[in-house]
């Protein structure tokens, strides 16, 4: 079964550029944002009987628009670069 941690992968796997083969998929900032969202999901699903840290959750939620914009830009850039390597 694929978990969100497995999909997000080891930090070095997603940030590593392999010159001549592939660019990095996402940068360090986006990795941290996505990992925060993954952490929120884990806490919400598995610890809902405990009290949530609403200040921290508000902070994570406030970063959603930035993360969505970065994800869009970085995935499109990655795909463009991959297409360029194929030619």
C-alpha positions in Angstrom: 0.0 0.0 0.0 1.3 3.5 -0.9 1.4 5.9 2.0 1.6 9.6 1.7 5.1 9.5 3.2 6.1 6.9 0.6 4.6 9.0 -2.3 6.3 12.1 -1.0 9.4 10.0 -0.8 12.7 10.5 0.9 13.7 14.1 0.7 16.8 13.4 -1.3 14.9 11.4 -3.9 12.6 14.3 -4.8 15.2 17.1 -4.6 18.0 15.3 -6.4 18.8 16.5 -9.9 20.6 13.9 -12.0 22.3 16.0 -14.7 21.6 14.6 -18.2 18.9 12.3 -16.9 16.3 14.3 -15.0 15.8 17.6 -13.1 14.7 17.8 -9.5 10.9 17.2 -9.2 10.3 19.7 -6.4 12.5 22.1 -4.4 13.2 22.1 -0.7 10.5 24.7 0.1 7.7 22.8 -1.6 8.9 19.5 0.1 8.6 21.2 3.5 5.1 22.5 2.7 3.9 19.2 1.4 5.4 17.3 4.4 3.5 19.7 6.8 0.2 18.9 5.0 1.1 15.2 5.3 1.7 15.6 9.0 -1.6 17.4 9.5 -3.4 14.6 7.7 -1.7 12.0 9.9 -2.6 13.8 13.1 -6.2 14.4 12.1 -6.8 10.8 11.0 -5.0 9.0 13.8 -5.2 11.3 16.8 -8.6 12.9 16.5 -9.5 11.9 20.0 -6.7 14.2 21.3 -6.9 18.0 21.2 -5.5 19.5 18.0 -3.0 22.4 18.1 -5.3 24.8 16.3 -2.7 27.5 16.0 -0.3 25.2 14.2 -3.1 23.8 12.0 -4.1 27.4 11.0 -0.5 28.1 10.1 -0.3 24.9 8.0 -3.7 25.8 6.3 -2.5 29.4 5.6 0.3 27.9 3.4 -2.1 26.0 1.1 -2.4 28.5 -1.7 1.4 28.9 -1.9 1.9 25.2 -1.9 -0.7 24.7 -4.7 0.9 27.4 -6.8 4.5 26.1 -6.3 3.3 22.5 -7.1 1.7 23.7 -10.3 4.8 25.6 -11.4 7.3 23.0 -10.4 5.5 20.0 -11.9 5.0 21.8 -15.2 8.6 22.8 -15.2 9.7 19.3 -14.5 7.5 17.9 -17.3 8.8 20.5 -19.7 12.4 19.6 -18.9 11.7 15.9 -19.2 10.1 16.4 -22.6 13.2 18.4 -23.6 15.5 15.6 -22.5 13.5 13.2 -24.8 14.3 15.2 -27.9 
